[in-house]
Amino acid sequence: MRRPARIYQRSNTLAALRADENFLVTTLQDVFNAFYEQAATLLGIGAEPKQLTFFQISLRGIIVFLFTLIVVRLGKKRSLAEKTAFDAVLIVILASVLARAINGSGPFFATLGGGLVMVLLHRLMGWLACRWHAFGILIKGRPDVIVQDGQIIWDEMRRNHVSEHDLEEDLRSQAETDNLKDIRTARVERSGSISFIKKR
């Protein structure tokens, strides 16, 4: 006779736990819905871009700024240095995508999510490029020698669209010399800048 009583007590306890769980889920859904409605009002979510107020655009700008700061910190410091076209592409696309969240031309939260995906993709490709040299060359390119032992390699100069005047300018500013004979090697690096190694 005791076993049915225990089973009955257990079933009551389970029913009470399920009721508490349902209450908690319902309460959390209500809180989330209330928060979302308040945020939607403050941010002008669902409104046409021309209907956004100064306050809504300013608030969007603050949120996008903080979000971008956090997301870019997930990437590498070199991304902001625009070392290669691969890094510059991230900056251009990220700026273009996140601008849509501020001016209301794209859905706010989805646009932020798209920006996060771009940064994560950039980081993944950078990770692959560090570990797979051929892939790194594919997405970042390779340096080209344009001067060897003081002699200009004109084919490489033309291929990289570097004029003699460009070379002379960088020679003065980077190598601090006017004489090309002082240079052992000059390269157009993957970033597009010209580096010089002087003769000893």
N, CA, C and O of each residue as an XYZ file, in Angstrom:
800
protein
N       0.820     -1.212      0.000
C       0.000      0.000      0.000
C       0.857      1.267      0.000
O       0.419      2.340     -0.416
N       2.080      1.106      0.477
C       2.923      2.301      0.544
C       3.452      2.718     -0.836
O       3.644      3.902     -1.113
N       3.678      1.723     -1.683
C       4.267      2.034     -2.992
C       3.393      2.949     -3.834
O       3.903      3.911     -4.407
N       2.069      2.679     -3.933
C       1.233      3.618     -4.701
C       1.281      5.037     -4.156
O       1.229      5.995     -4.927
N       1.379      5.189     -2.833
C       1.435      6.528     -2.237
C       2.717      7.248     -2.674
O       2.720      8.435     -3.000
N       3.806      6.466     -2.664
C       5.074      7.065     -3.097
C       5.032      7.451     -4.575
O       5.508      8.519     -4.961
N       4.469      6.587     -5.378
C       4.332      6.889     -6.810
C       3.478      8.138     -7.002
O       3.789      8.991     -7.833
N       2.398      8.239     -6.227
C       1.509      9.395     -6.310
C       2.263     10.673     -5.924
O       2.106     11.715     -6.561
N       3.094     10.574     -4.857
C       3.867     11.736     -4.426
C       4.885     12.149     -5.495
O       5.084     13.330     -5.782
N       5.526     11.111     -6.074
C       6.502     11.419     -7.130
C       5.831     12.074     -8.336
O       6.363     13.027     -8.905
N       4.684     11.571     -8.717
C       3.982     12.159     -9.865
C       3.567     13.591     -9.566
O       3.615     14.451    -10.446
N       3.155     13.853     -8.313
C       2.807     15.235     -7.928
C       4.035     16.141     -7.986
O       3.964     17.289     -8.425
N       5.169     15.590     -7.529
C       6.413     16.375     -7.552
C       6.833     16.685     -8.985
O       7.222     17.810     -9.296
N       6.751     15.671     -9.863
C       7.091     15.887    -11.276
C       6.160     16.895    -11.921
O       6.596     17.748    -12.694
N       4.898     16.798    -11.608
C       3.916     17.750    -12.157
C       4.219     19.161    -11.680
O       4.119     20.121    -12.444
N       4.594     19.279    -10.397
C       4.927     20.596     -9.856
C       6.180     21.161    -10.534
O       6.234     22.350    -10.851
N       7.200     20.295    -10.759
C       8.415     20.741    -11.428
C       8.143     21.185    -12.856
O       8.681     22.190    -13.320
N       7.294     20.416    -13.554
C       6.946     20.797    -14.927
C       6.189     22.116    -14.954
O       6.399     22.945    -15.840
N       5.312     22.303    -13.983
C       4.550     23.563    -13.910
C       5.493     24.727    -13.652
O       5.354     25.793    -14.253
N       6.475     24.516    -12.736
C       7.457     25.569    -12.457
C       8.314     25.865    -13.688
O       8.619     27.021    -13.979
N       8.701     24.796    -14.413
C       9.497     24.965    -15.624
C       8.726     25.723    -16.686
O       9.269     26.623    -17.327
N       7.457     25.364    -16.879
C       6.611     26.082    -17.851
C       6.442     27.535    -17.463
O       6.465     28.420    -18.318
N       6.270     27.786    -16.160
C       6.123     29.161    -15.674
C       7.390     29.959    -15.947
O       7.329     31.111    -16.376
N       8.564     29.324    -15.690
C       9.842     29.993    -15.907
C      10.050     30.315    -17.388
O      10.469     31.419    -17.737
N       9.753     29.341    -18.256
C       9.905     29.550    -19.703
C       8.987     30.665    -20.173
O       9.401     31.535    -20.939
N       7.734     30.640    -19.711
C       6.765     31.684    -20.089
C       7.227     33.049    -19.610
O       7.126     34.038    -20.336
N       7.734     33.100    -18.385
C       8.210     34.371    -17.828
C       9.394     34.907    -18.628
O       9.451     36.097    -18.939
N      10.339     34.024    -18.961
C      11.497     34.451    -19.747
C      11.083     34.929    -21.137
O      11.632     35.902    -21.652
N      10.120     34.246    -21.737
C       9.625     34.671    -23.049
C       8.972     36.044    -22.963
O       9.158     36.887    -23.840
N       8.202     36.262    -21.889
C       7.555     37.566    -21.699
C       8.587     38.672    -21.515
O       8.468     39.757    -22.084
N       9.614     38.371    -20.698
C      10.670     39.367    -20.467
C      11.410     39.675    -21.772
O      11.676     40.836    -22.083
N      11.742     38.620    -22.536
C      12.448     38.812    -23.810
C      11.597     39.617    -24.785
O      12.093     40.530    -25.445
N      10.300     39.272    -24.873
C       9.405     39.998    -25.788
C       9.289     41.463    -25.404
O       9.292     42.347    -26.261
N       9.185     41.710    -24.088
C       9.086     43.097    -23.621
C      10.373     43.859    -23.939
O      10.338     45.011    -24.374
N      11.511     43.194    -23.714
C      12.807     43.822    -24.007
C      12.936     44.113    -25.498
O      13.374     45.194    -25.890
N      12.550     43.135    -26.334
C      12.667     43.304    -27.777
C      11.772     44.442    -28.268
O      12.180     45.240    -29.111
N      10.553     44.511    -27.737
C       9.637     45.583    -28.148
C      10.193     46.948    -27.757
O      10.094     47.913    -28.515
N      10.782     47.015    -26.556
C      11.367     48.280    -26.105
C      12.564     48.652    -26.986
O      12.707     49.803    -27.397
N      13.427     47.658    -27.271
C      14.595     47.906    -28.128
C      14.166     48.287    -29.539
O      14.769     49.159    -30.166
N      13.117     47.627    -30.037
C      12.623     47.930    -31.381
C      12.128     49.367    -31.464
O      12.328     50.043    -32.473
N      11.485     49.826    -30.407
C      11.002     51.211    -30.380
C      12.168     52.192    -30.331
O      12.193     53.179    -31.066
N      13.139     51.908    -29.452
C      14.274     52.816    -29.296
C      15.133     52.877    -30.560
O      15.631     53.940    -30.932
N      15.298     51.726    -31.215
C      16.169     51.656    -32.396
C      15.438     51.899    -33.711
O      16.066     52.023    -34.762
N      14.111     51.967    -33.650
C      13.349     52.188    -34.879
C      13.361     50.986    -35.798
O      13.349     51.129    -37.021
N      13.386     49.786    -35.204
C      13.412     48.563    -36.008
C      12.061     48.401    -36.707
O      11.007     48.499    -36.079
N      12.112     48.155    -37.993
C      10.895     48.026    -38.784
C      10.471     49.326    -39.451
O       9.585     49.336    -40.306
N      11.113     50.432    -39.051
C      10.775     51.730    -39.642
C      11.557     51.939    -40.935
O      12.634     51.371    -41.115
N      11.021     52.743    -41.818
C      11.731     53.109    -43.044
C      12.928     53.998    -42.688
O      12.863     54.744    -41.711
N      14.011     53.934    -43.457
C      15.188     54.759    -43.143
C      14.870     56.240    -42.964
O      15.429     56.887    -42.079
N      13.986     56.780    -43.786
C      13.680     58.214    -43.689
C      12.838     58.546    -42.461
O      12.699     59.716    -42.104
N      12.270     57.518    -41.806
C      11.472     57.742    -40.607
C      12.300     57.713    -39.333
O      11.796     58.061    -38.265
N      13.561     57.305    -39.424
C      14.415     57.227    -38.245
C      14.702     58.624    -37.700
O      14.968     59.556    -38.458
N      14.645     58.752    -36.383
C      14.919     60.035    -35.740
C      16.406     60.186    -35.473
O      17.174     59.232    -35.600
N      16.798     61.384    -35.105
C      18.202     61.643    -34.747
C      18.626     60.742    -33.593
O      19.726     60.189    -33.608
N      17.757     60.593    -32.592
C      18.072     59.756    -31.435
C      18.269     58.296    -31.855
O      19.209     57.643    -31.403
N      17.393     57.787    -32.712
C      17.482     56.386    -33.132
C      18.756     56.123    -33.929
O      19.414     55.103    -33.722
N      19.108     57.027    -34.834
C      20.334     56.859    -35.615
C      21.559     56.958    -34.714
O      22.526     56.217    -34.890
N      21.517     57.873    -33.752
C      22.641     58.025    -32.817
C      22.812     56.772    -31.972
O      23.930     56.294    -31.779
N      21.698     56.239    -31.468
C      21.757     55.028    -30.650
C      22.257     53.840    -31.475
O      23.060     53.037    -31.000
N      21.775     53.740    -32.708
C      22.267     52.689    -33.610
C      23.774     52.837    -33.819
O      24.510     51.851    -33.797
N      24.220     54.058    -34.019
C      25.644     54.313    -34.234
C      26.487     53.894    -33.037
O      27.557     53.308    -33.201
N      26.003     54.195    -31.829
C      26.734     53.817    -30.612
C      26.836     52.293    -30.503
O      27.904     51.750    -30.222
N      25.710     51.614    -30.730
C      25.698     50.151    -30.634
C      26.606     49.524    -31.693
O      27.366     48.601    -31.397
N      26.525     50.027    -32.929
C      27.360     49.489    -34.009
C      28.839     49.752    -33.728
O      29.685     48.902    -34.005
N      29.148     50.919    -33.181
C      30.538     51.239    -32.833
C      31.082     50.248    -31.807
O      32.159     49.683    -31.996
N      30.331     50.038    -30.714
C      30.775     49.115    -29.665
C      30.853     47.681    -30.193
O      31.787     46.940    -29.887
N      29.849     47.306    -30.993
C      29.830     45.957    -31.568
C      31.046     45.749    -32.478
O      31.704     44.711    -32.416
N      31.337     46.747    -33.325
C      32.466     46.643    -34.252
C      33.778     46.546    -33.493
O      34.665     45.782    -33.875
N      33.906     47.314    -32.423
C      35.116     47.284    -31.606
C      35.345     45.884    -31.040
O      36.463     45.369    -31.065
N      34.275     45.277    -30.531
C      34.378     43.923    -29.965
C      34.701     42.908    -31.056
O      35.573     42.056    -30.884
N      33.988     43.008    -32.186
C      34.160     42.043    -33.273
C      35.555     42.137    -33.887
O      36.173     41.114    -34.183
N      36.049     43.344    -34.077
C      37.378     43.517    -34.669
C      38.450     42.989    -33.719
O      39.487     42.499    -34.164
N      38.205     43.087    -32.417
C      39.151     42.520    -31.446
C      39.211     41.004    -31.559
O      40.203     40.389    -31.169
N      38.136     40.390    -32.100
C      38.162     38.945    -32.344
C      39.127     38.603    -33.473
O      39.687     37.508    -33.524
N      39.306     39.560    -34.373
C      40.235     39.356    -35.474
C      41.654     39.633    -35.019
O      41.934     39.678    -33.822
N      42.527     39.813    -35.958
C      43.930     40.063    -35.638
C      44.252     41.539    -35.830
O      43.580     42.236    -36.590
N      45.283     42.007    -35.137
C      45.683     43.409    -35.241
C      46.083     43.776    -36.665
O      45.888     44.912    -37.096
N      46.643     42.813    -37.393
C      47.088     43.092    -38.761
C      45.931     43.415    -39.690
O      46.131     44.033    -40.735
N      44.712     43.001    -39.318
C      43.552     43.279    -40.175
C      43.363     44.773    -40.357
O      43.060     45.238    -41.456
N      43.542     45.524    -39.282
C      43.354     46.970    -39.355
C      44.529     47.664    -40.035
O      44.400     48.799    -40.495
N      45.660     46.996    -40.101
C      46.831     47.592    -40.734
C      46.750     47.528    -42.255
O      47.561     48.143    -42.947
N      45.759     46.775    -42.786
C      45.590     46.614    -44.225
C      46.904     46.203    -44.883
O      47.355     46.834    -45.839
N      47.511     45.138    -44.361
C      48.794     44.677    -44.881
C      48.694     44.168    -46.310
O      49.634     44.327    -47.089
N      47.575     43.560    -46.661
C      47.398     43.037    -48.023
C      45.980     43.359    -48.485
O      45.155     43.867    -47.726
N      45.724     43.046    -49.759
C      44.367     43.224    -50.284
C      43.377     42.379    -49.485
O      42.228     42.774    -49.289
N      43.832     41.218    -49.027
C      43.006     40.331    -48.213
C      42.520     41.037    -46.951
O      41.365     40.876    -46.558
N      43.397     41.821    -46.312
C      43.021     42.556    -45.104
C      42.171     43.782    -45.442
O      41.234     44.116    -44.717
N      42.506     44.447    -46.546
C      41.753     45.642    -46.938
C      40.311     45.301    -47.296
O      39.401     46.086    -47.028
N      40.101     44.138    -47.898
C      38.743     43.721    -48.271
C      37.853     43.622    -47.039
O      36.689     44.019    -47.081
N      38.396     43.093    -45.937
C      37.609     42.989    -44.705
C      37.132     44.362    -44.249
O      35.965     44.534    -43.899
N      38.034     45.337    -44.253
C      37.687     46.678    -43.783
C      36.593     47.287    -44.655
O      35.633     47.864    -44.144
N      36.741     47.156    -45.974
C      35.764     47.743    -46.896
C      34.388     47.088    -46.720
O      33.377     47.782    -46.610
N      34.355     45.758    -46.693
C      33.078     45.046    -46.584
C      32.441     45.287    -45.224
O      31.237     45.524    -45.133
N      33.245     45.227    -44.167
C      32.705     45.424    -42.820
C      32.089     46.812    -42.677
O      31.010     46.966    -42.105
N      32.785     47.823    -43.203
C      32.258     49.188    -43.142
C      30.962     49.304    -43.933
O      30.009     49.939    -43.481
N      30.926     48.693    -45.113
C      29.738     48.760    -45.962
C      28.546     48.067    -45.313
O      27.433     48.590    -45.313
N      28.797     46.874    -44.756
C      27.706     46.103    -44.148
C      27.164     46.807    -42.913
O      25.952     46.968    -42.774
N      28.052     47.230    -42.012
C      27.602     47.812    -40.746
C      26.984     49.197    -40.922
O      26.188     49.630    -40.089
N      27.344     49.894    -42.001
C      26.708     51.193    -42.275
C      25.211     51.013    -42.501
O      24.419     51.896    -42.173
N      24.827     49.868    -43.062
C      23.417     49.591    -43.316
C      22.629     49.470    -42.007
O      21.444     49.800    -41.955
N      23.297     48.995    -40.954
C      22.626     48.895    -39.657
C      22.366     50.272    -39.065
O      21.379     50.470    -38.356
N      23.247     51.225    -39.353
C      23.079     52.574    -38.810
C      22.024     53.351    -39.575
O      21.165     53.992    -38.969
N      22.079     53.303    -40.908
C      21.147     54.133    -41.687
C      19.799     53.459    -41.931
O      18.913     54.056    -42.542
N      19.637     52.221    -41.460
C      18.332     51.566    -41.555
C      18.023     50.943    -42.896
O      16.892     50.518    -43.131
N      19.011     50.878    -43.789
C      18.749     50.282    -45.102
C      18.805     48.753    -45.065
O      18.502     48.094    -46.060
N      19.192     48.193    -43.917
C      19.194     46.742    -43.731
C      18.643     46.406    -42.364
O      18.646     47.263    -41.481
N      18.167     45.182    -42.155
C      17.671     44.774    -40.837
C      18.791     44.855    -39.804
O      19.897     44.370    -40.043
N      18.504     45.468    -38.659
C      19.541     45.833    -37.692
C      20.332     44.628    -37.183
O      21.547     44.556    -37.370
N      19.647     43.688    -36.545
C      20.344     42.569    -35.913
C      20.939     41.619    -36.951
O      22.026     41.080    -36.742
N      20.241     41.409    -38.063
C      20.768     40.544    -39.113
C      22.036     41.148    -39.718
O      22.964     40.420    -40.072
N      22.075     42.462    -39.835
C      23.250     43.131    -40.381
C      24.440     42.996    -39.439
O      25.565     42.772    -39.888
N      24.198     43.130    -38.128
C      25.271     42.916    -37.160
C      25.799     41.484    -37.259
O      27.006     41.250    -37.211
N      24.885     40.545    -37.397
C      25.285     39.148    -37.552
C      26.121     38.927    -38.794
O      27.084     38.160    -38.773
N      25.751     39.604    -39.890
C      26.532     39.499    -41.125
C      27.940     40.036    -40.944
O      28.895     39.466    -41.472
N      28.078     41.127    -40.203
C      29.409     41.678    -39.923
C      30.265     40.702    -39.126
O      31.456     40.543    -39.396
N      29.651     40.049    -38.140
C      30.372     39.056    -37.342
C      30.848     37.892    -38.211
O      31.970     37.409    -38.058
N      29.980     37.448    -39.124
C      30.354     36.343    -40.030
C      31.548     36.741    -40.888
O      32.440     35.921    -41.109
N      31.589     37.991    -41.380
C      32.711     38.438    -42.205
C      34.028     38.387    -41.436
O      35.048     37.953    -41.971
N      34.001     38.833    -40.177
C      35.225     38.827    -39.370
C      35.676     37.401    -39.090
O      36.867     37.099    -39.171
N      34.729     36.518    -38.761
C      35.080     35.127    -38.487
C      35.626     34.436    -39.740
O      36.552     33.629    -39.656
N      35.043     34.757    -40.906
C      35.535     34.192    -42.161
C      36.957     34.666    -42.443
O      37.812     33.878    -42.848
N      37.204     35.953    -42.227
C      38.542     36.517    -42.426
C      39.540     35.831    -41.504
O      40.653     35.503    -41.914
N      39.136     35.619    -40.263
C      40.054     34.972    -39.317
C      40.327     33.521    -39.717
O      41.460     33.049    -39.618
N      39.295     32.825    -40.164
C      39.470     31.439    -40.603
C      40.424     31.363    -41.792
O      41.317     30.517    -41.823
N      40.233     32.248    -42.768
C      41.099     32.235    -43.954
C      42.523     32.626    -43.590
O      43.477     32.094    -44.158
N      42.677     33.554    -42.643
C      44.012     33.929    -42.179
C      44.698     32.764    -41.480
O      45.898     32.547    -41.645
N      43.929     32.023    -40.704
C      44.467     30.845    -40.013
C      44.932     29.801    -41.031
O      46.002     29.209    -40.882
N      44.113     29.582    -42.069
C      44.489     28.630    -43.115
C      45.730     29.098    -43.866
O      46.599     28.293    -44.201
N      45.813     30.411    -44.131
C      46.956     30.954    -44.867
C      48.257     30.794    -44.093
O      49.320     30.617    -44.687
N      48.172     30.856    -42.758
C      49.376     30.678    -41.932
C      49.870     29.242    -41.962
O      51.065     28.988    -41.810
N      48.967     28.316    -42.155
C      49.317     26.894    -42.073
C      49.451     26.220    -43.438
O      49.974     25.110    -43.536
N      48.984     26.886    -44.478
C      49.027     26.317    -45.825
C      49.575     27.395    -46.750
O      48.844     28.286    -47.186
N      50.873     27.306    -47.047
C      51.575     28.370    -47.775
C      50.948     28.657    -49.145
O      50.827     29.814    -49.547
N      50.556     27.602    -49.851
C      49.968     27.792    -51.186
C      48.675     28.602    -51.090
O      48.407     29.448    -51.943
N      47.882     28.347    -50.061
C      46.643     29.105    -49.870
C      46.956     30.553    -49.512
O      46.261     31.471    -49.947
N      48.003     30.752    -48.720
C      48.422     32.112    -48.365
C      48.819     32.916    -49.587
O      48.471     34.091    -49.705
N      49.554     32.280    -50.507
C      49.947     32.955    -51.759
C      48.712     33.272    -52.592
O      48.633     34.330    -53.216
N      47.743     32.348    -52.600
C      46.531     32.543    -53.392
C      45.746     33.767    -52.947
O      45.290     34.547    -53.783
N      45.583     33.944    -51.646
C      44.740     35.045    -51.167
C      45.523     36.315    -50.844
O      44.945     37.401    -50.788
N      46.849     36.187    -50.630
C      47.638     37.371    -50.268
C      48.646     37.777    -51.325
O      49.164     38.894    -51.296
N      48.931     36.870    -52.269
C      49.915     37.172    -53.295
C      51.333     36.871    -52.821
O      51.535     36.276    -51.762
N      52.316     37.295    -53.630
C      53.717     37.085    -53.265
C      54.503     38.335    -53.636
O      54.091     39.073    -54.531
N      55.626     38.591    -52.969
C      56.433     39.773    -53.312
C      57.148     39.568    -54.643
O      57.457     38.440    -55.027
N      57.409     40.677    -55.344
C      58.101     40.629    -56.638
C      59.367     41.480    -56.571
O      59.332     42.619    -56.106
N      60.473     40.927    -57.033
C      61.741     41.658    -57.060
C      61.748     42.592    -58.265
O      61.578     42.149    -59.401
N      61.947     43.890    -58.015
C      61.963     44.867    -59.110
C      63.341     45.491    -59.307
O      63.599     46.122    -60.332
N      64.229     45.313    -58.322
C      65.615     45.781    -58.457
C      66.526     44.694    -57.924
O      66.313     44.182    -56.825
N      67.544     44.339    -58.700
C      68.522     43.347    -58.259
C      69.916     43.889    -58.538
O      70.262     44.173    -59.684
N      70.721     44.032    -57.475
C      72.089     44.550    -57.590
C      72.133     45.885    -58.332
O      72.968     46.100    -59.211
N      71.223     46.762    -57.962
C      71.204     48.113    -58.525
C      70.605     48.225    -59.909
O      70.549     49.321    -60.466
N      70.153     47.109    -60.483
C      69.583     47.113    -61.835
C      68.061     46.922    -61.770
O      67.563     46.026    -61.089
N      67.340     47.780    -62.492
C      65.876     47.686    -62.521
C      65.447     46.517    -63.394
O      65.969     46.321    -64.491
N      64.494     45.747    -62.895
C      63.904     44.657    -63.684
C      62.604     45.204    -64.266
O      61.570     45.215    -63.597
N      62.665     45.651    -65.498
C      61.569     46.416    -66.090
C      60.290     45.590    -66.263
O      59.191     46.126    -66.121
N      60.415     44.322    -66.560
C      59.211     43.488    -66.722
C      58.398     43.432    -65.427
O      57.170     43.513    -65.449
N      59.097     43.293    -64.307
C      58.422     43.254    -63.006
C      57.871     44.635    -62.641
O      56.811     44.746    -62.025
N      58.592     45.669    -63.023
C      58.109     47.042    -62.775
C      56.786     47.262    -63.497
O      55.826     47.761    -62.911
N      56.742     46.884    -64.783
C      55.520     47.076    -65.570
C      54.387     46.194    -65.048
O      53.231     46.614    -64.998
N      54.733     44.974    -64.662
C      53.700     44.054    -64.175
C      53.057     44.567    -62.888
O      51.879     44.314    -62.636
N      53.823     45.278    -62.087
C      53.312     45.818    -60.822
C      52.871     47.275    -60.937
O      52.507     47.906    -59.945
N      52.908     47.806    -62.180
C      52.491     49.199    -62.425
C      53.274     50.189    -61.561
O      52.708     51.125    -60.996
N      54.572     49.966    -61.472
C      55.451     50.872    -60.739
C      56.288     51.634    -61.760
O      57.027     51.036    -62.541
N      56.166     52.943    -61.746
C      56.961     53.756    -62.672
C      58.334     54.026    -62.053
O      58.556     53.806    -60.862
N      59.234     54.504    -62.890
C      60.571     54.844    -62.391
C      60.488     55.957    -61.361
O      61.255     55.973    -60.399
N      59.555     56.894    -61.557
C      59.375     57.990    -60.606
C      58.854     57.470    -59.261
O      59.253     57.961    -58.206
N      57.951     56.463    -59.306
C      57.472     55.850    -58.055
C      58.634     55.199    -57.310
O      58.760     55.335    -56.093
N      59.471     54.500    -58.048
C      60.615     53.822    -57.441
C      61.573     54.828    -56.811
O      62.054     54.621    -55.697
N      61.848     55.919    -57.528
C      62.760     56.948    -57.017
C      62.194     57.610    -55.750
O      62.926     57.895    -54.803
N      60.883     57.846    -55.759
C      60.256     58.457    -54.584
C      60.388     57.564    -53.356
O      60.749     58.028    -52.274
N      60.088     56.267    -53.534
C      60.201     55.339    -52.408
C      61.665     55.113    -52.020
O      61.973     54.863    -50.855
N      62.551     55.201    -52.994
C      63.978     55.063    -52.710
C      64.438     56.163    -51.754
O      65.209     55.908    -50.829
N      63.959     57.385    -51.986
C      64.332     58.498    -51.116
C      63.674     58.392    -49.743
O      64.316     58.622    -48.718
N      62.383     58.041    -49.732
C      61.658     58.049    -48.461
C      61.910     56.805    -47.606
O      61.924     56.892    -46.378
N      62.109     55.646    -48.249
C      62.280     54.404    -47.497
C      63.759     54.047    -47.274
O      64.163     53.685    -46.169
N      64.549     54.155    -48.337
C      65.960     53.754    -48.227
C      66.875     54.935    -47.903
O      68.048     54.745    -47.581
N      66.339     56.150    -47.989
C      67.087     57.369    -47.681
C      68.372     57.489    -48.517
O      69.455     57.782    -48.010
N      68.197     57.252    -49.796
C      69.308     57.427    -50.740
C      68.743     57.816    -52.097
O      67.585     57.534    -52.403
N      69.580     58.473    -52.913
C      69.195     58.833    -54.279
C      69.802     57.876    -55.293
O      69.420     57.878    -56.463
N      70.726     57.078    -54.855
C      71.515     56.249    -55.772
C      71.001     54.803    -55.761
O      71.079     54.116    -54.743
N      70.484     54.360    -56.888
C      69.973     53.000    -57.011
C      71.097     51.972    -56.905
O      70.845     50.808    -56.594
N      72.339     52.398    -57.162
C      73.478     51.472    -57.075
C      73.728     51.017    -55.634
O      74.418     50.024    -55.405
N      73.158     51.755    -54.655
C      73.324     51.374    -53.246
C      72.405     50.217    -52.850
O      72.526     49.653    -51.763
N      71.484     49.875    -53.759
C      70.447     48.898    -53.418
C      70.814     47.522    -53.949
O      71.102     47.343    -55.132
N      70.794     46.551    -53.034
C      71.026     45.162    -53.461
C      69.748     44.551    -54.003
O      69.757     43.917    -55.058
N      68.626     44.744    -53.270
C      67.334     44.187    -53.703
C      66.210     45.142    -53.318
O      66.209     45.716    -52.229
N      65.258     45.299    -54.230
C      64.018     46.035    -53.926
C      62.851     45.146    -54.345
O      62.861     44.540    -55.416
N      61.868     45.086    -53.492
C      60.699     44.239    -53.762
C      59.409     45.028    -53.613
O      59.291     45.908    -52.760
N      58.445     44.694    -54.463
C      57.067     45.136    -54.233
C      56.454     44.075    -53.325
O      56.215     42.943    -53.745
N      56.207     44.457    -52.085
C      55.692     43.504    -51.108
C      54.219     43.203    -51.370
O      53.581     43.844    -52.205
N      53.691     42.223    -50.649
C      52.296     41.813    -50.850
C      51.321     42.928    -50.497
O      50.189     42.944    -50.981
N      51.752     43.854    -49.661
C      50.900     44.992    -49.287
C      50.888     46.068    -50.366
O      50.055     46.973    -50.333
N      51.829     45.969    -51.345
C      51.941     46.989    -52.391
C      53.047     47.984    -52.117
O      53.413     48.754    -53.005
N      53.596     47.988    -50.898
C      54.707     48.893    -50.587
C      56.007     48.326    -51.150
O      56.109     47.131    -51.426
N      57.000     49.203    -51.315
C      58.294     48.787    -51.849
C      59.310     48.763    -50.702
O      59.473     49.744    -49.978
N      59.979     47.637    -50.557
C      61.016     47.520    -49.527
C      62.383     47.434    -50.190
O      62.516     46.941    -51.309
N      63.404     47.927    -49.474
C      64.742     47.997    -50.020
C      65.741     47.345    -49.060
O      65.654     47.498    -47.842
N      66.679     46.623    -49.640
C      67.812     46.093    -48.890
C      69.073     46.680    -49.498
O      69.357     46.481    -50.679
N      69.827     47.407    -48.680
C      71.020     48.076    -49.189
C      72.200     47.119    -49.248
O      72.261     46.107    -48.550
N      73.138     47.492    -50.120
C      74.398     46.752    -50.170
C      75.238     47.106    -48.944
O      75.131     48.203    -48.397
N      76.062     46.170    -48.532
C      76.930     46.438    -47.380
C      78.293     46.902    -47.842
O      79.164     47.177    -47.016
